[in-house]
Amino acid sequence: MLETMGKVEEIIALNDNDKERLIQILLELQKEFRWLSREVLERVGKKLDVPINHIYSLVTFYSHFSLVPKGRHVMSVCVGTACHVRGAERLLDSVASAVKCKPGCTTSDEKFSLDTVNCLGACALGPVMVADGEYMSNPTPDEISRKVESCE
């Protein structure tokens, strides 16, 4: 826990202890820890003199932030209209089967998280998924398996 709080303070200091950089600080903390714990958010609030309810309003507004632990590898499947009509449900089932995780969950070993999103901005390529930042257009079950197997 001390190591975690040290890293929190380091990230805040790298951002000049500037409460105007709150979202940037939260983004960096999310990247570092893969989620934002209550303890981390409380430390940020104290260091920047920002009320905790304001911080919670930000992290619950932006879907990028997570208040629960995320896996080391995040798989996101678009379920927006364009992807839905092109087979997003089948894609989601294939990914869920490959990572052995239900949508919205993280595996018990915290290796994978599976999320659904309303749009990835690649409607013409649908159905689309993003695996660790890599866009995959209409991947086959074999392509999904290879991607999952390539994850450490």
CNS distance restraints for C-alpha pairs under 8 A (distance, minus, plus):
assign (resid   1 and name CA) (resid   5 and name CA) 6.25 0.50 0.50
assign (resid   2 and name CA) (resid   6 and name CA) 6.03 0.50 0.50
assign (resid   3 and name CA) (resid   7 and name CA) 6.28 0.50 0.50
assign (resid   4 and name CA) (resid   8 and name CA) 6.28 0.50 0.50
assign (resid   5 and name CA) (resid   9 and name CA) 6.19 0.50 0.50
assign (resid   5 and name CA) (resid  40 and name CA) 7.03 0.50 0.50
assign (resid   5 and name CA) (resid  43 and name CA) 7.49 0.50 0.50
assign (resid   6 and name CA) (resid  10 and name CA) 6.13 0.50 0.50
assign (resid   7 and name CA) (resid  11 and name CA) 6.19 0.50 0.50
assign (resid   8 and name CA) (resid  12 and name CA) 6.26 0.50 0.50
assign (resid   8 and name CA) (resid  29 and name CA) 6.92 0.50 0.50
assign (resid   8 and name CA) (resid  40 and name CA) 6.95 0.50 0.50
assign (resid   8 and name CA) (resid  43 and name CA) 7.59 0.50 0.50
assign (resid   8 and name CA) (resid  44 and name CA) 7.36 0.50 0.50
assign (resid   9 and name CA) (resid  13 and name CA) 6.04 0.50 0.50
assign (resid   9 and name CA) (resid  44 and name CA) 7.92 0.50 0.50
assign (resid   9 and name CA) (resid  47 and name CA) 7.84 0.50 0.50
assign (resid  10 and name CA) (resid  14 and name CA) 6.14 0.50 0.50
assign (resid  11 and name CA) (resid  15 and name CA) 6.44 0.50 0.50
assign (resid  11 and name CA) (resid  25 and name CA) 6.64 0.50 0.50
assign (resid  11 and name CA) (resid  28 and name CA) 7.22 0.50 0.50
assign (resid  11 and name CA) (resid  29 and name CA) 7.34 0.50 0.50
assign (resid  12 and name CA) (resid  16 and name CA) 6.61 0.50 0.50
assign (resid  12 and name CA) (resid  17 and name CA) 5.26 0.50 0.50
assign (resid  12 and name CA) (resid  18 and name CA) 7.66 0.50 0.50
assign (resid  12 and name CA) (resid  25 and name CA) 6.29 0.50 0.50
assign (resid  12 and name CA) (resid  44 and name CA) 7.58 0.50 0.50
assign (resid  12 and name CA) (resid  47 and name CA) 7.91 0.50 0.50
assign (resid  13 and name CA) (resid  17 and name CA) 5.13 0.50 0.50
assign (resid  15 and name CA) (resid  21 and name CA) 6.76 0.50 0.50
assign (resid  15 and name CA) (resid  25 and name CA) 6.98 0.50 0.50
assign (resid  17 and name CA) (resid  47 and name CA) 7.44 0.50 0.50
assign (resid  17 and name CA) (resid  48 and name CA) 6.35 0.50 0.50
assign (resid  18 and name CA) (resid  22 and name CA) 7.25 0.50 0.50
assign (resid  18 and name CA) (resid  48 and name CA) 6.90 0.50 0.50
assign (resid  19 and name CA) (resid  48 and name CA) 5.47 0.50 0.50
assign (resid  19 and name CA) (resid  49 and name CA) 7.73 0.50 0.50
assign (resid  19 and name CA) (resid  50 and name CA) 7.28 0.50 0.50
assign (resid  21 and name CA) (resid  25 and name CA) 6.10 0.50 0.50
assign (resid  22 and name CA) (resid  26 and name CA) 6.14 0.50 0.50
assign (resid  23 and name CA) (resid  27 and name CA) 6.09 0.50 0.50
assign (resid  23 and name CA) (resid  58 and name CA) 7.86 0.50 0.50
assign (resid  24 and name CA) (resid  28 and name CA) 6.23 0.50 0.50
assign (resid  25 and name CA) (resid  29 and name CA) 6.17 0.50 0.50
assign (resid  26 and name CA) (resid  30 and name CA) 5.99 0.50 0.50
assign (resid  26 and name CA) (resid  36 and name CA) 7.91 0.50 0.50
assign (resid  27 and name CA) (resid  31 and name CA) 6.21 0.50 0.50
assign (resid  27 and name CA) (resid  65 and name CA) 7.58 0.50 0.50
assign (resid  28 and name CA) (resid  32 and name CA) 6.15 0.50 0.50
assign (resid  29 and name CA) (resid  33 and name CA) 6.03 0.50 0.50
assign (resid  29 and name CA) (resid  34 and name CA) 7.72 0.50 0.50
assign (resid  29 and name CA) (resid  35 and name CA) 7.63 0.50 0.50
assign (resid  29 and name CA) (resid  36 and name CA) 7.05 0.50 0.50
assign (resid  30 and name CA) (resid  34 and name CA) 4.95 0.50 0.50
assign (resid  30 and name CA) (resid  35 and name CA) 4.98 0.50 0.50
assign (resid  30 and name CA) (resid  36 and name CA) 5.92 0.50 0.50
assign (resid  30 and name CA) (resid  65 and name CA) 6.69 0.50 0.50
assign (resid  30 and name CA) (resid  66 and name CA) 7.57 0.50 0.50
assign (resid  31 and name CA) (resid  35 and name CA) 7.61 0.50 0.50
assign (resid  34 and name CA) (resid  66 and name CA) 7.66 0.50 0.50
assign (resid  34 and name CA) (resid  69 and name CA) 6.31 0.50 0.50
assign (resid  34 and name CA) (resid  70 and name CA) 5.43 0.50 0.50
assign (resid  34 and name CA) (resid  71 and name CA) 7.23 0.50 0.50
assign (resid  34 and name CA) (resid  72 and name CA) 7.42 0.50 0.50
assign (resid  35 and name CA) (resid  65 and name CA) 6.87 0.50 0.50
assign (resid  35 and name CA) (resid  66 and name CA) 4.97 0.50 0.50
assign (resid  35 and name CA) (resid  67 and name CA) 5.71 0.50 0.50
assign (resid  35 and name CA) (resid  68 and name CA) 5.89 0.50 0.50
assign (resid  35 and name CA) (resid  69 and name CA) 5.17 0.50 0.50
assign (resid  35 and name CA) (resid  70 and name CA) 6.16 0.50 0.50
assign (resid  36 and name CA) (resid  40 and name CA) 6.23 0.50 0.50
assign (resid  36 and name CA) (resid  41 and name CA) 6.63 0.50 0.50
assign (resid  36 and name CA) (resid  65 and name CA) 7.30 0.50 0.50
assign (resid  36 and name CA) (resid  66 and name CA) 6.07 0.50 0.50
assign (resid  36 and name CA) (resid  67 and name CA) 5.16 0.50 0.50
assign (resid  36 and name CA) (resid  68 and name CA) 7.10 0.50 0.50
assign (resid  36 and name CA) (resid  69 and name CA) 7.82 0.50 0.50
assign (resid  37 and name CA) (resid  41 and name CA) 6.32 0.50 0.50
assign (resid  37 and name CA) (resid  67 and name CA) 6.03 0.50 0.50
assign (resid  37 and name CA) (resid  68 and name CA) 7.24 0.50 0.50
assign (resid  38 and name CA) (resid  42 and name CA) 6.06 0.50 0.50
assign (resid  38 and name CA) (resid  67 and name CA) 7.84 0.50 0.50
assign (resid  39 and name CA) (resid  43 and name CA) 6.21 0.50 0.50
assign (resid  40 and name CA) (resid  44 and name CA) 6.28 0.50 0.50
assign (resid  41 and name CA) (resid  45 and name CA) 6.17 0.50 0.50
assign (resid  41 and name CA) (resid  52 and name CA) 7.11 0.50 0.50
assign (resid  41 and name CA) (resid  55 and name CA) 7.09 0.50 0.50
assign (resid  41 and name CA) (resid  56 and name CA) 7.97 0.50 0.50
assign (resid  42 and name CA) (resid  46 and name CA) 6.21 0.50 0.50
assign (resid  42 and name CA) (resid  52 and name CA) 6.33 0.50 0.50
assign (resid  43 and name CA) (resid  47 and name CA) 6.04 0.50 0.50
assign (resid  44 and name CA) (resid  48 and name CA) 6.00 0.50 0.50
assign (resid  44 and name CA) (resid  50 and name CA) 7.71 0.50 0.50
assign (resid  45 and name CA) (resid  49 and name CA) 5.43 0.50 0.50
assign (resid  45 and name CA) (resid  50 and name CA) 4.60 0.50 0.50
assign (resid  45 and name CA) (resid  51 and name CA) 5.85 0.50 0.50
assign (resid  45 and name CA) (resid  52 and name CA) 5.65 0.50 0.50
assign (resid  45 and name CA) (resid  55 and name CA) 7.21 0.50 0.50
assign (resid  46 and name CA) (resid  50 and name CA) 6.67 0.50 0.50
assign (resid  46 and name CA) (resid  51 and name CA) 7.97 0.50 0.50
assign (resid  50 and name CA) (resid  54 and name CA) 6.99 0.50 0.50
assign (resid  50 and name CA) (resid  55 and name CA) 7.27 0.50 0.50
assign (resid  51 and name CA) (resid  55 and name CA) 6.72 0.50 0.50
assign (resid  52 and name CA) (resid  56 and name CA) 6.17 0.50 0.50
assign (resid  53 and name CA) (resid  57 and name CA) 6.10 0.50 0.50
assign (resid  54 and name CA) (resid  58 and name CA) 6.48 0.50 0.50
assign (resid  55 and name CA) (resid  59 and name CA) 6.36 0.50 0.50
assign (resid  56 and name CA) (resid  60 and name CA) 5.95 0.50 0.50
assign (resid  57 and name CA) (resid  61 and name CA) 6.01 0.50 0.50
assign (resid  58 and name CA) (resid  62 and name CA) 6.35 0.50 0.50
assign (resid  59 and name CA) (resid  63 and name CA) 7.54 0.50 0.50
assign (resid  59 and name CA) (resid  65 and name CA) 5.47 0.50 0.50
assign (resid  59 and name CA) (resid  66 and name CA) 7.31 0.50 0.50
assign (resid  59 and name CA) (resid  67 and name CA) 7.88 0.50 0.50
assign (resid  60 and name CA) (resid  65 and name CA) 7.17 0.50 0.50
assign (resid  66 and name CA) (resid  70 and name CA) 7.46 0.50 0.50
assign (resid  69 and name CA) (resid 106 and name CA) 7.55 0.50 0.50
assign (resid  69 and name CA) (resid 110 and name CA) 7.61 0.50 0.50
assign (resid  70 and name CA) (resid  74 and name CA) 7.49 0.50 0.50
assign (resid  70 and name CA) (resid 106 and name CA) 6.03 0.50 0.50
assign (resid  70 and name CA) (resid 110 and name CA) 6.52 0.50 0.50
assign (resid  70 and name CA) (resid 112 and name CA) 7.38 0.50 0.50
assign (resid  70 and name CA) (resid 113 and name CA) 5.76 0.50 0.50
assign (resid  71 and name CA) (resid 106 and name CA) 5.83 0.50 0.50
assign (resid  71 and name CA) (resid 107 and name CA) 7.05 0.50 0.50
assign (resid  71 and name CA) (resid 110 and name CA) 4.29 0.50 0.50
assign (resid  71 and name CA) (resid 111 and name CA) 4.67 0.50 0.50
assign (resid  71 and name CA) (resid 112 and name CA) 4.31 0.50 0.50
assign (resid  71 and name CA) (resid 113 and name CA) 4.76 0.50 0.50
assign (resid  72 and name CA) (resid 110 and name CA) 6.36 0.50 0.50
assign (resid  72 and name CA) (resid 111 and name CA) 5.02 0.50 0.50
assign (resid  72 and name CA) (resid 112 and name CA) 5.98 0.50 0.50
assign (resid  72 and name CA) (resid 113 and name CA) 7.63 0.50 0.50
assign (resid  73 and name CA) (resid 111 and name CA) 5.96 0.50 0.50
assign (resid  73 and name CA) (resid 112 and name CA) 4.84 0.50 0.50
assign (resid  73 and name CA) (resid 113 and name CA) 6.37 0.50 0.50
assign (resid  73 and name CA) (resid 131 and name CA) 7.31 0.50 0.50
assign (resid  73 and name CA) (resid 132 and name CA) 5.76 0.50 0.50
assign (resid  73 and name CA) (resid 151 and name CA) 7.28 0.50 0.50
assign (resid  74 and name CA) (resid 112 and name CA) 5.76 0.50 0.50
assign (resid  74 and name CA) (resid 113 and name CA) 4.83 0.50 0.50
assign (resid  74 and name CA) (resid 114 and name CA) 6.07 0.50 0.50
assign (resid  74 and name CA) (resid 115 and name CA) 7.47 0.50 0.50
assign (resid  74 and name CA) (resid 130 and name CA) 7.98 0.50 0.50
assign (resid  74 and name CA) (resid 131 and name CA) 6.03 0.50 0.50
assign (resid  74 and name CA) (resid 132 and name CA) 5.51 0.50 0.50
assign (resid  75 and name CA) (resid  95 and name CA) 7.89 0.50 0.50
assign (resid  75 and name CA) (resid 112 and name CA) 7.30 0.50 0.50
assign (resid  75 and name CA) (resid 113 and name CA) 6.13 0.50 0.50
assign (resid  75 and name CA) (resid 114 and name CA) 4.91 0.50 0.50
assign (resid  75 and name CA) (resid 115 and name CA) 6.21 0.50 0.50
assign (resid  75 and name CA) (resid 129 and name CA) 6.99 0.50 0.50
assign (resid  75 and name CA) (resid 130 and name CA) 5.75 0.50 0.50
assign (resid  75 and name CA) (resid 131 and name CA) 4.53 0.50 0.50
assign (resid  75 and name CA) (resid 132 and name CA) 6.50 0.50 0.50
assign (resid  76 and name CA) (resid 114 and name CA) 5.90 0.50 0.50
assign (resid  76 and name CA) (resid 115 and name CA) 4.66 0.50 0.50
assign (resid  76 and name CA) (resid 116 and name CA) 5.40 0.50 0.50
assign (resid  76 and name CA) (resid 117 and name CA) 6.55 0.50 0.50
assign (resid  76 and name CA) (resid 129 and name CA) 5.43 0.50 0.50
assign (resid  76 and name CA) (resid 130 and name CA) 5.12 0.50 0.50
assign (resid  76 and name CA) (resid 131 and name CA) 6.49 0.50 0.50
assign (resid  77 and name CA) (resid  88 and name CA) 7.36 0.50 0.50
assign (resid  77 and name CA) (resid  91 and name CA) 7.53 0.50 0.50
assign (resid  77 and name CA) (resid  92 and name CA) 6.20 0.50 0.50
assign (resid  77 and name CA) (resid 114 and name CA) 7.81 0.50 0.50
assign (resid  77 and name CA) (resid 115 and name CA) 6.37 0.50 0.50
assign (resid  77 and name CA) (resid 116 and name CA) 4.87 0.50 0.50
assign (resid  77 and name CA) (resid 117 and name CA) 6.13 0.50 0.50
assign (resid  77 and name CA) (resid 128 and name CA) 6.24 0.50 0.50
assign (resid  77 and name CA) (resid 129 and name CA) 4.29 0.50 0.50
assign (resid  77 and name CA) (resid 130 and name CA) 6.53 0.50 0.50
assign (resid  78 and name CA) (resid  83 and name CA) 6.29 0.50 0.50
assign (resid  78 and name CA) (resid  84 and name CA) 7.83 0.50 0.50
assign (resid  78 and name CA) (resid  88 and name CA) 6.74 0.50 0.50
assign (resid  78 and name CA) (resid 116 and name CA) 5.79 0.50 0.50
assign (resid  78 and name CA) (resid 117 and name CA) 4.90 0.50 0.50
assign (resid  78 and name CA) (resid 118 and name CA) 5.68 0.50 0.50
assign (resid  78 and name CA) (resid 119 and name CA) 5.54 0.50 0.50
assign (resid  78 and name CA) (resid 120 and name CA) 6.16 0.50 0.50
assign (resid  78 and name CA) (resid 127 and name CA) 6.81 0.50 0.50
assign (resid  78 and name CA) (resid 128 and name CA) 5.74 0.50 0.50
assign (resid  78 and name CA) (resid 129 and name CA) 5.97 0.50 0.50
assign (resid  79 and name CA) (resid  83 and name CA) 5.72 0.50 0.50
assign (resid  79 and name CA) (resid  84 and name CA) 5.29 0.50 0.50
assign (resid  79 and name CA) (resid  88 and name CA) 5.65 0.50 0.50
assign (resid  79 and name CA) (resid  89 and name CA) 7.37 0.50 0.50
assign (resid  79 and name CA) (resid 116 and name CA) 6.34 0.50 0.50
assign (resid  79 and name CA) (resid 117 and name CA) 6.04 0.50 0.50
assign (resid  79 and name CA) (resid 118 and name CA) 5.39 0.50 0.50
assign (resid  79 and name CA) (resid 119 and name CA) 6.95 0.50 0.50
assign (resid  79 and name CA) (resid 127 and name CA) 7.92 0.50 0.50
assign (resid  80 and name CA) (resid  84 and name CA) 5.74 0.50 0.50
assign (resid  80 and name CA) (resid 117 and name CA) 7.21 0.50 0.50
assign (resid  80 and name CA) (resid 118 and name CA) 4.46 0.50 0.50
assign (resid  80 and name CA) (resid 119 and name CA) 5.25 0.50 0.50
assign (resid  81 and name CA) (resid  85 and name CA) 6.25 0.50 0.50
assign (resid  82 and name CA) (resid  86 and name CA) 6.51 0.50 0.50
assign (resid  82 and name CA) (resid 123 and name CA) 5.64 0.50 0.50
assign (resid  82 and name CA) (resid 124 and name CA) 7.69 0.50 0.50
assign (resid  82 and name CA) (resid 126 and name CA) 6.62 0.50 0.50
assign (resid  82 and name CA) (resid 127 and name CA) 7.53 0.50 0.50
assign (resid  83 and name CA) (resid  87 and name CA) 6.32 0.50 0.50
assign (resid  83 and name CA) (resid  88 and name CA) 5.27 0.50 0.50
assign (resid  83 and name CA) (resid 123 and name CA) 6.47 0.50 0.50
assign (resid  83 and name CA) (resid 126 and name CA) 4.65 0.50 0.50
assign (resid  83 and name CA) (resid 127 and name CA) 4.24 0.50 0.50
assign (resid  83 and name CA) (resid 128 and name CA) 6.70 0.50 0.50
assign (resid  84 and name CA) (resid  88 and name CA) 4.63 0.50 0.50
assign (resid  84 and name CA) (resid  89 and name CA) 6.63 0.50 0.50
assign (resid  84 and name CA) (resid 127 and name CA) 7.00 0.50 0.50
assign (resid  86 and name CA) (resid 126 and name CA) 6.20 0.50 0.50
assign (resid  86 and name CA) (resid 127 and name CA) 5.66 0.50 0.50
assign (resid  87 and name CA) (resid  91 and name CA) 6.45 0.50 0.50
assign (resid  87 and name CA) (resid 126 and name CA) 7.99 0.50 0.50
assign (resid  87 and name CA) (resid 127 and name CA) 6.03 0.50 0.50
assign (resid  88 and name CA) (resid  92 and name CA) 5.99 0.50 0.50
assign (resid  88 and name CA) (resid 126 and name CA) 7.68 0.50 0.50
assign (resid  88 and name CA) (resid 127 and name CA) 5.17 0.50 0.50
assign (resid  88 and name CA) (resid 128 and name CA) 7.48 0.50 0.50
assign (resid  89 and name CA) (resid  93 and name CA) 6.19 0.50 0.50
assign (resid  90 and name CA) (resid  94 and name CA) 6.20 0.50 0.50
assign (resid  91 and name CA) (resid  95 and name CA) 6.21 0.50 0.50
assign (resid  91 and name CA) (resid 127 and name CA) 7.17 0.50 0.50
assign (resid  91 and name CA) (resid 138 and name CA) 7.55 0.50 0.50
assign (resid  91 and name CA) (resid 139 and name CA) 7.69 0.50 0.50
assign (resid  92 and name CA) (resid  96 and name CA) 6.01 0.50 0.50
assign (resid  92 and name CA) (resid 103 and name CA) 7.85 0.50 0.50
assign (resid  93 and name CA) (resid  97 and name CA) 6.09 0.50 0.50
assign (resid  94 and name CA) (resid  98 and name CA) 6.18 0.50 0.50
assign (resid  94 and name CA) (resid 141 and name CA) 6.11 0.50 0.50
assign (resid  94 and name CA) (resid 144 and name CA) 7.59 0.50 0.50
assign (resid  95 and name CA) (resid  99 and name CA) 6.17 0.50 0.50
assign (resid  95 and name CA) (resid 114 and name CA) 7.99 0.50 0.50
assign (resid  95 and name CA) (resid 141 and name CA) 7.83 0.50 0.50
assign (resid  95 and name CA) (resid 144 and name CA) 6.60 0.50 0.50
assign (resid  96 and name CA) (resid 100 and name CA) 5.55 0.50 0.50
assign (resid  96 and name CA) (resid 101 and name CA) 5.18 0.50 0.50
assign (resid  96 and name CA) (resid 102 and name CA) 5.62 0.50 0.50
assign (resid  96 and name CA) (resid 103 and name CA) 6.82 0.50 0.50
assign (resid  96 and name CA) (resid 114 and name CA) 7.13 0.50 0.50
assign (resid  97 and name CA) (resid 101 and name CA) 6.92 0.50 0.50
assign (resid  98 and name CA) (resid 144 and name CA) 7.08 0.50 0.50
assign (resid  98 and name CA) (resid 145 and name CA) 5.99 0.50 0.50
assign (resid  98 and name CA) (resid 148 and name CA) 6.88 0.50 0.50
assign (resid  99 and name CA) (resid 107 and name CA) 7.95 0.50 0.50
assign (resid  99 and name CA) (resid 112 and name CA) 6.59 0.50 0.50
assign (resid  99 and name CA) (resid 114 and name CA) 7.98 0.50 0.50
assign (resid  99 and name CA) (resid 148 and name CA) 6.80 0.50 0.50
assign (resid 100 and name CA) (resid 107 and name CA) 7.32 0.50 0.50
assign (resid 101 and name CA) (resid 105 and name CA) 6.32 0.50 0.50
assign (resid 101 and name CA) (resid 106 and name CA) 6.52 0.50 0.50
assign (resid 101 and name CA) (resid 107 and name CA) 5.85 0.50 0.50
assign (resid 101 and name CA) (resid 112 and name CA) 7.67 0.50 0.50
assign (resid 101 and name CA) (resid 113 and name CA) 7.34 0.50 0.50
assign (resid 101 and name CA) (resid 114 and name CA) 6.70 0.50 0.50
assign (resid 102 and name CA) (resid 106 and name CA) 7.84 0.50 0.50
assign (resid 102 and name CA) (resid 114 and name CA) 6.72 0.50 0.50
assign (resid 103 and name CA) (resid 113 and name CA) 7.93 0.50 0.50
assign (resid 103 and name CA) (resid 114 and name CA) 5.01 0.50 0.50
assign (resid 103 and name CA) (resid 115 and name CA) 5.32 0.50 0.50
assign (resid 103 and name CA) (resid 116 and name CA) 6.54 0.50 0.50
assign (resid 104 and name CA) (resid 113 and name CA) 7.25 0.50 0.50
assign (resid 104 and name CA) (resid 114 and name CA) 5.67 0.50 0.50
assign (resid 104 and name CA) (resid 115 and name CA) 4.94 0.50 0.50
assign (resid 104 and name CA) (resid 116 and name CA) 7.02 0.50 0.50
assign (resid 105 and name CA) (resid 113 and name CA) 5.77 0.50 0.50
assign (resid 105 and name CA) (resid 114 and name CA) 5.90 0.50 0.50
assign (resid 105 and name CA) (resid 115 and name CA) 7.29 0.50 0.50
assign (resid 106 and name CA) (resid 110 and name CA) 5.95 0.50 0.50
assign (resid 106 and name CA) (resid 111 and name CA) 7.54 0.50 0.50
assign (resid 106 and name CA) (resid 112 and name CA) 5.66 0.50 0.50
assign (resid 106 and name CA) (resid 113 and name CA) 4.17 0.50 0.50
assign (resid 106 and name CA) (resid 114 and name CA) 6.53 0.50 0.50
assign (resid 107 and name CA) (resid 111 and name CA) 6.16 0.50 0.50
assign (resid 107 and name CA) (resid 112 and name CA) 5.53 0.50 0.50
assign (resid 107 and name CA) (resid 113 and name CA) 6.44 0.50 0.50
assign (resid 119 and name CA) (resid 123 and name CA) 7.74 0.50 0.50
assign (resid 120 and name CA) (resid 128 and name CA) 7.55 0.50 0.50
assign (resid 122 and name CA) (resid 126 and name CA) 6.70 0.50 0.50
assign (resid 122 and name CA) (resid 128 and name CA) 7.13 0.50 0.50
assign (resid 123 and name CA) (resid 127 and name CA) 7.59 0.50 0.50
assign (resid 123 and name CA) (resid 128 and name CA) 7.82 0.50 0.50
assign (resid 125 and name CA) (resid 137 and name CA) 5.41 0.50 0.50
assign (resid 125 and name CA) (resid 138 and name CA) 7.13 0.50 0.50
assign (resid 126 and name CA) (resid 137 and name CA) 5.97 0.50 0.50
assign (resid 126 and name CA) (resid 138 and name CA) 6.01 0.50 0.50
assign (resid 127 and name CA) (resid 137 and name CA) 6.19 0.50 0.50
assign (resid 127 and name CA) (resid 138 and name CA) 5.05 0.50 0.50
assign (resid 128 and name CA) (resid 135 and name CA) 6.94 0.50 0.50
assign (resid 128 and name CA) (resid 136 and name CA) 5.74 0.50 0.50
assign (resid 128 and name CA) (resid 137 and name CA) 4.74 0.50 0.50
assign (resid 128 and name CA) (resid 138 and name CA) 5.71 0.50 0.50
assign (resid 128 and name CA) (resid 139 and name CA) 7.77 0.50 0.50
assign (resid 129 and name CA) (resid 135 and name CA) 5.87 0.50 0.50
assign (resid 129 and name CA) (resid 136 and name CA) 5.34 0.50 0.50
assign (resid 129 and name CA) (resid 137 and name CA) 6.75 0.50 0.50
assign (resid 129 and name CA) (resid 138 and name CA) 7.81 0.50 0.50
assign (resid 130 and name CA) (resid 134 and name CA) 5.22 0.50 0.50
assign (resid 130 and name CA) (resid 135 and name CA) 4.45 0.50 0.50
assign (resid 130 and name CA) (resid 136 and name CA) 6.03 0.50 0.50
assign (resid 131 and name CA) (resid 135 and name CA) 6.57 0.50 0.50
assign (resid 131 and name CA) (resid 136 and name CA) 7.47 0.50 0.50
assign (resid 131 and name CA) (resid 147 and name CA) 7.76 0.50 0.50
assign (resid 139 and name CA) (resid 143 and name CA) 5.71 0.50 0.50
assign (resid 139 and name CA) (resid 144 and name CA) 6.31 0.50 0.50
assign (resid 140 and name CA) (resid 144 and name CA) 6.27 0.50 0.50
assign (resid 141 and name CA) (resid 145 and name CA) 6.11 0.50 0.50
assign (resid 142 and name CA) (resid 146 and name CA) 6.15 0.50 0.50
assign (resid 143 and name CA) (resid 147 and name CA) 6.21 0.50 0.50
assign (resid 144 and name CA) (resid 148 and name CA) 6.19 0.50 0.50
assign (resid 145 and name CA) (resid 149 and name CA) 6.03 0.50 0.50
assign (resid 146 and name CA) (resid 150 and name CA) 6.13 0.50 0.50
assign (resid 147 and name CA) (resid 151 and name CA) 6.80 0.50 0.50
